[in-house]
Amino acid sequence: MKTSILRTPRARRTVKVAAVVAAGVLALTACGDSDSDDSDTGSAEVNDDATFEAGTTMATLQEAGKITIGTKFDQPGFGLKGLSGDPEGFDVEIGKIIAGGLGIEGDDITWVETPSAVRETVIEDGDVSLVAATYTINDERKERITFAGPYYVAGQQIMVRSDDTAITGPDAFKADSKLKVCSVAGSTPADNIGEYLASPGQLVTFDVYSKCADALRNNQVDAVTTDNVILLGLVGDSDGAFKVVGDTFTEEPYGIGVKKGDVEFCNYIVDTLKKASEDGSYEKAWTSTAGKVEGSEVPTLPTADACA
Ligand code: GLU
């Protein structure tokens, strides 16, 4: 599998098994358990017999035998690039399922890191054929791209340091205007948290969530907010340093982003994911990745919106 990085916001990572390597402390990543070979995560079937109408995105990709997919590189359980070089996670498996239906093997996927704020742009610019990156479907984004899905529904929540007893949910920020909360630029949680703040200055943003986790660990912020499943992954990787508090307070339906108006490709993705939920590969994609994180439940594929 090939990877490339559109931007390089690599942040220090923590490990399950603390691996401290002299000075400079480089982190190892472990997504759930230590298994990281393809036999554990490879849930995607490769269909060599599919036929597509000439001129469609599917036919073009099938003919090329390769695809470039945007995903996250620092979100344990959904898209995490470890030292092995290959990203792993539920979104990565969903990407492999979509590629597999086009006859494209995992090794012929080029993965590029797509932080939240660049997702629409990389799709518009044709840098990637699709984005699978904890990507909430909403009207503003639909003005620039087309979404296939939802294929999962998350919800926004709050993460704090484990020894924190003061913050029990988003209402804490209005009650104490000195508290700072971190999220990612260009994300829906960064927008949504606004109404819970006493002043906009309480929100600190970075380009990726691993930097928020670092800021929380270093006491530069008091909380991190984003989707529950992203936070659960960060908690699982934190060696007990973090915990999630309060209930989810938004709905974040995840979609696959494709070029605006490519309804055929969108329909292909919807159909492929439906088949994957029927043949067990959707469930396997989950249980081999995000499903390993404590507190997660096996999802049922939601009914997809009409492609537009
Ligand atoms: N699902 C939210 C969003 O798309 C938050 C996760 C993310 O930033 O990737 O904005």
Residues whose N, C-alpha, C, O or C-beta is under 5 A from the ligand:
A	BS01	LIG	S116 A133 T134 Y135 T136 V184 G186 S187 T188 P189 D227 E252
